[in-house]
Amino acid sequence: MGLVSKYEEPDALWFGIGIHEALAQWYKPGLRRGVQPAAYFRQWCGDEMREIAANYNDRDSVWGEDAPKYEDALELGVAMLEGYIDEYGKDPDWDVIATEYPFEVNVTHEGETVAVFASVWDGVYRDRSDGLLYLMEHKTARQISTSYLALDDQAGAYWAVAGTFLRAKGVLRPDEEIAGITYNFLRKSMPDERLVNDEGLSLNKDGSVSKKQPTSRFLREVVERSPAEQQTQLLRMADEVRVMNAMRDGTIPVYKNTNRDCTFCQFFTMCTLHERGGESWKTVMKAEFVQQNPYADRRKPA
């Protein structure tokens, strides 16, 4: 329906964009780094005053035990990015090809183009320690979870087309492949200010080792993908587009795919009303959204 909110972006989305922008300014092409991420994030936020639901390890007693703790967005972002640089430094082995790298490729089925896949990679770099190329995939999260990465469709789709696209651009040699995806997690958390012992364990005020130790704020995990997985991903992309088009032309019905992530969706309230029947959802739609062509900047004139 091309619905776009009339209001500002949700806090979590806005915050994630800022972190991505700051890391893009840091990872300039080559081995030299750019603007310090925390300094850029501070400038990017400007006078914005927002609070972010940080993580589930810290609780806010005001809202109850099950509520995440909220932090000032500027302070949280600066703390995360300063901690990130303390953790990884300048990544001397990362020879960056590009960051915020736009791409556009045709999705085909049985030789026929069924769609154009257009998006932006977080980054592409060559690791000097092994000479291989990897995609960067930055993730901000309340909790770091890696169990789903082997089947991550978003980054997997990026990876599936990256080799072909970058070879066409002359970045990769004809016989060279993208080795995998480097998932770069930054947990939404403030640093633990407690004293630590020689083993790095956080201490209570009386000097004893605390039973509550901080969870890792940063994690990197490289997921290697094979040519067979690439083929599977490309076939699934083509199949998904065919299903989308069949829904658009009325061949098959449009249906909801509800799951636990629905609460993060900007249409959650409208969708809940739709579940109850009646026309009240349309009132919310008209009050909170406008219709735009989401592909206007991608479709070429007829």
N, C-alpha and C positions, 0 to 999 in steps of 0.2 A: 504493500500500500504506500510505500515511500514516506512513512511517518517520521518526522523529525521533531524533537522536543523544542518548544518555544523558549525554554529556560536554559540556564547554564548546565554544563556537563555535570553528571554525578561526581561527588567528591573522589571516589576511588578511581574513576576513569581519568579525571583531571590530574590526580596525583601521579598515576602511572605514566601519563603522557609527559609530565615534567621530569620524572626520573629518566625516561628514555631520551628526552631531549638533552639532558645534562650529560648522559653517557655518550651520546652522539658527538657532543662538543669535545669530549675528552679523547675519544678514539678517532683521532684524525688519521687520514691515510699515511702509511709509513710506520716508522718506529717511534717518532716523536709524538708526544701527547699535547693536547690542547688546553683549554680552560679547565681549571679545577672544577669537578662536577658540583661540589657543594656551593662554590661561589656562583656558578651559572644558575643553579637551582634557586638560590636566594634572589638573584636578579629576575629569573623567570616568574617567580611567585609575585613579585612586586608588592602591592598593597592587599593582595587577596588574604582574607581571614577565613580559614576553614579548619575543621577538625576531622581527623581521619580515624576510622576504626582500625586500630593497630593490629593486635594479634590476640590469640586466645590463651596464651600462656599467662598474660597479665589480665586481671579482672578489675572491673570498676564497681566498687561496692555500692555506689550510688544507684546503679541500674540492676544490680543483682549478680549472682555468681555466674550466670550463663552469658552475661553481656561482655563483649570485648572492651578493652580500655581505649578511650579516645585520646588522641594526642594532637597538639597544634601541628598543622600540616607543614608549615615552614620549618619548625624545630625538628620534626620527625625526619623530613627529607634531608636536611643538612646533616643530622646525626647519622643517618643511613649512609650517605655518600662519603662522609668523612671516614666512617668505619670501613667502607668499601676500599678506599685508597690505602688505609692502614693495613688491610688484609692482603691486597694484591699488588700494591705499588703501581709501577708503570707497565706491568706486563711486558718485560723486555723481549719475550719470545713472540709476541703478537705483532706480526707485520700486517697492518690493516690495509685491506684493499679499498673498502668503502664502508660508510655507515649510512643508515637511513637510505638504503639503496633501492630505488624504484625499479620495478620490472613489469613486463607485460608479455604474456605468451598465449598462444592459441591452445585450447583444449580440444582434442579431436576424438572422434569415435568412428572406427572403420573408415579412416581416411577423410572424414568430413569434420570441419570445424563446428563444434557445438557451442562454444563460448570463448570469451577472452578472460583469462585469469590475470588480474592486475592487483598488485599490492606493493608492500615495501618490506625489505628485510631489515632487521636491526643492524646487521653488519656482516661482512665477509672478511676473513683474515687467514693468513698463512702462518702456521705455527713453525717457527724456526727450529724447534727441537726435533720435529719429525719431517718437516718439509711439506706437510699436507695442508689442504685448505678446509676450513670449517665455517659454518654459519654461526653467527651469534644470535642467541635468543634470550633477551633480558626478561626476567620475571620478577614482579613485585607481588608479595603474597603475605597474608596473615600467618599462614603456616606453610612450611616447605614440604611438598610431597612430590616424590619422584616415581612412584609406582606406575603412573600412567604414561610416562615419557615414550616408551617403546611404541605406543599406539597414538601418540599425539598427532592429530590430524592437521592442525594449523601449521606447525613448524615442519611436519612431514611433507605437507604439500609444497611448502617453500623449497625444501631440500629436493623434492622430486623433479622440480623444473630448473633448479639452480645450475646444475652442470651444463645442460643444453644452452641455457641463456648466457652463461659466462664464457662458454667456448665460442659462441657466436660473437661476443664482444671482445674476444682475444685475451681474456683474463686467464683462462685455462688452456693448457695445451690440448691438442686433439685426443691424446690418450689419457688425460687427467680427469679424475672424478672428485666431487666433494666428499671428503672422508666421513663427515658426520655433522652433528649439531652440538654446539656447546651451550648447554642451558646454564644461565647465569642468574642464580636466585638471590634476591635481596629481601630479607624478611622485614616486615613493617614493625620495627621494634627500636626502642631507645637502648643505648648501651647500659650494661649492668655496672653500676657505680660502686659495688661492694669491693672490699679488699680481697685479694686472692693470695693463696699460699704458693710455695715453690712449684707445686704441681699444677698451678693454674686454676685451682678450685676456689669458688667463692666462699667467703667466710661470714659467719654471723658476727654481731657486734662484740660478742665475748671471745672471738677468735676461733671458735669451733667451726668445723666444716659444715656448711649449710646442706640440708637435705634437698633443697630446691636449687639446682644448678641451672644456669641459663642455657637455653636452646641456641644452637648455631644460628647466627644472624645472616651468614652468607654460605652459599654452597654452589659449586660448579660440578656439573655432570656431563660428560661427553657421551652422546648416544651415536654409535656407529650404525650406518644403514647400508644394506647390500643392494646390488643391481636388481635382485629379485624383488626386494621390498619396494624399490623405485617403481617397477612395473605394476605391482599391486596397487600402489598409491595412485598412479596415473589412471589406471582402469577405474578405480573407485571415484576419482574426481569426475571422469567422463560420465559414469553411471549416475552420480549425484546430480550433475547438470541436466541429464535427460529426465530425471524425476522432477526437478524444479520446473523444467519447461512443460512437462506433462501436467503439473499442477496449474501452471499459468494458462494453458490453453483449455483446461477443464477436463482433460482425459481422466485424471484421477483427482480425488478430493484433497483439499488442503486440510491438514490436521495438526494439532499441537504435539510437540515432543516435550512433555513436562518432566522436570527432574529437580534435584535439590538446588541447582544453580539458578532456578527461576527467580529467587528473591533478589538477585543482582540485576535483573532485567528491568529496563526502564518502562516496560509495558506491564509489569506485574499487577498493578492495581486494576488496570483496564482488563487484563486477562482474567483476573479473579472474578470481576463483575460479569464477564462474558460466560464464565462457567455456570453462573447462577441463572442464566437465561434472561430474557427481556432485552431492553434497548438501552439500559443505563450506561453500558460501556461506551456507547457512541457519544454520550455527553462528556465523558472524560476525554475521549479522543479529540473532540472539537475544542475543548477547553485548554488542553495541554500540548496539542501537537499541530503541526502544519504538514501538508503534503508537498514533497519535492521528489524529483527524479534522482534517485541515489546514484545513477550511472551517467548523469548528464556530462560529467567531465571526462568520461571514458569512451562514450559512444561517438563514433565518427559520423559526420553528417551523411545522410542517405545520398 
